[in-house]
């Protein structure tokens, strides 16, 4: 392949796996940000002095929310792991032809 085609392919065209990985990464990042915002609210509730008569209900609700948030963050971490695997594969596939071309020169 001529040099001009090779450089255009690498610079301007993204492979479908890389596009999917980037989309998943953006979605996961958004979910992590949302969960972090909610966790901040939970943290504020747990550290705010609550009247004695309301304390049990508020604390119980805050604890329940932290469990939900933990599940959401775990799911986002799984998605990010998938993204990392895809990006690693794509990187290896792109490096393999370049390494072979350098050896043949």
C-alpha positions, 0 to 999 in steps of 0.5 A: 500500500502506498504511504499516502494511503497508509497514513490516511487510513491510520489518521482518518479512519477508525475501525468499528471495534475501536468506535464501539469501544469509545462509545462504551467508554463514554457511556460508562464514564457518564454512568460513573459520574452520575453514580458519583454525584448520587454518592455525594448526596448519600455522603452528605445525608450520612454526615448531616445531623438528623433529628433523633426521630427521623434518624433511623429512616434517613440512615436506612435509606442512605445505606440502601442507596449505597448498595444500589450505587455500588452495583452501578459502579461495579457494572460500569467497571465491567464495561470499562474492562471490556473497553480496555480489552478491545482497545488492547486487541485493536492496538496489537492488530495495528502494531503487528502489520507495522512491525512486519513492514519495518522488518522487511525494510 
